[in-house]
Amino acid sequence: MKLRRANLSDLDLLRYWDTKPHVGAASSEDEWWDWPVELARNADWQEMLIAEEGGRPIGFIQIIDPAREDTRYWGDVETNLRAIDIWIGEETDLGRGFGTRMMELALERCFADTAVTAVLLDPLVTNRRAHRFYERLGFKRIERRRFDKEECYVYRLVRDRWEEAKTPSPT
């Protein structure tokens, strides 16, 4: 699997994925992406990525610096954090390990910057599948919080826990 920067040639694909019920279930009903604007943006606090498996696009990842992001979605947060949004595009690609691999690659990108201390996520309270997924990856639920009109859980993965989880245990 590889991650590549999303671009305007991905516009139709991303709009198509937005129509998928499982993608909609992971998002606020008021949340929508203005894809032409987002894909044309060149912000140094944001990465928008397409995950490809065997050259086939399978999912989307956004990595942001929540302290510098321009909408202030996360409010006042400490520096040296990253926040991730992730989804798989096609239902047939769910449950095949792609999401886990996408998150592993995204976390490697986040923690490649040695100043980054932790990564945040904000799944909807109702998205129990996401909660289990993130907890399996070592994220800890730290609070329940309202973002816009939706209730979310905030999850956090600190660098030490990530490093510990990716280090093979001695046999």
N, C-alpha and C positions, 0 to 999 in steps of 0.2 A: 504494500500500500504506500502511496505517496500523497503528500499534500502539495497543492499548488495554489498560487494566488488566484482568487476569483476575479473575473473580468466581465466586461460588457457582453462578450460572446456567451456567457452563462445565463444571461437574462431570462430567456425563455425557459430554460431548465429550472431555475430558481422559482419563477412564477408558477410553473407546473407543480413543483414540490409543495408550494404554498397551498395548493388545492387538496392535498392529501389529508384525509381525516386524522391520521396519526400525527402528522406535523401540526395541524391545528390544535389537537388535544394537548400539545406540549406548550402552547403559546396562549397568552392572554387574548381574549376576544377583541380587545382594542389594539393589540400589537399587530403591526403590519410593517413590512419593510418596503421602503421606497427604493426598490432595487436600482433603477437608473442613477439615482443620486448616490446611494451607498457604494455602488460598484465604481463610480467615477471618482469618488473621494480618495484623497491620498493623505490620510492622517497618520502621523507617526505614532499615535497611541492605539491604532487599530490594525488588525490583520483579518481579512476575510478570505477563507480558504475553501477549496473544493477537495474533498478526499476522493481519490481514484484507486480502484482495485483493478489491476490488469488493464489500465487505460480507460476504464469505465467509471464515470462519475457516480458515486454512491451516497455522498453526504456533504454537509456544509458545516464549517466551524468558523466562529468569530472569536477572536481573542482581543480583549481590550485592556487598557490600563484604566481602571475605574476611577482613579483619582484625577485623571486628565481628560476623560471622555466628555464631549461637549454638551450632552444633554443633562449631565449631572444625575443620571438615573440612579446611581448608587449613593448619592448624597455625599456627605463628608466621610471619606474613608482614608485610612492611612496610606502612605505612599508604599511603593514596592510590592504592589499586589497585581494580579491579573484576574480577569473574569472571562469565563468561557460560555458561549452558546453553541449548541451542537444538535444536529439532527441527521437522521438517515432519510434519504429521499423516497425510496420505494419500500412498500410493505414487505415485499419478498426478500429484502435485504436485512430485515429485522431478525434478531436472534441468531445471527450467523457469526458473531464475534467482531463484526466490522466496527461497531460503536466502541468496543473496548480498545481496539487497535487505534481508532481515531483519537480517543482520549489519551492513550499512551503517547502518541505523536504530538498531540497538542500540549500535554504536560511537559514533554521534553523541550518543546519550543519555549514554553513559559519559563521553566527553570534553567534554561541555557543562559539566561541573564542572571548572573550570580547575585544581583541585588534583590531579585524577586524572593519574597519570604513566604508567600502563600497564594493560592488560587481560590477564587470564589465561584459559586454557581447559585442560581436562583430558580429551581423548578417550582412549578405550581404545586400548592398543597395537595391538589387532587391527582397529581401525576405520580402515583405510587410506584409504577415501574421505574421511573427515573430515580426515585429515592433509593430503591434497592440497588440499582446500577451504580450510582455514585458512592453509596456506602461500601459496596464490594471493592471499589477502587481506592478506598481509604479516606474518603471525605467524611467529615463529621458535621452533623447538623448543629448549627450554633444559634439559630433564632428563627422565629416565625415573623415575617415582615410583610407589610402591604407595599407593593410597588404599583403605582397608579391605582387601578381599581381591583387588582388581583392579590390574593393571599399567596405568598410563596414561603418556602423554607430557604434559608440561606445556609449553604454548605461551604466548608472551608477545608482545604488540604494544605497543611504546612509543609515546607521543604523537608524537614527532618523525617516526617512520616512518609513522604514520597520516596526519599532516598532509601529509607529502611525497607519499604515495600518492594523496591526494584532490586535490592541486593539479595542474591541467592543465599539461602541459609546453608550453613555447613552441614555436610552429611556425616 
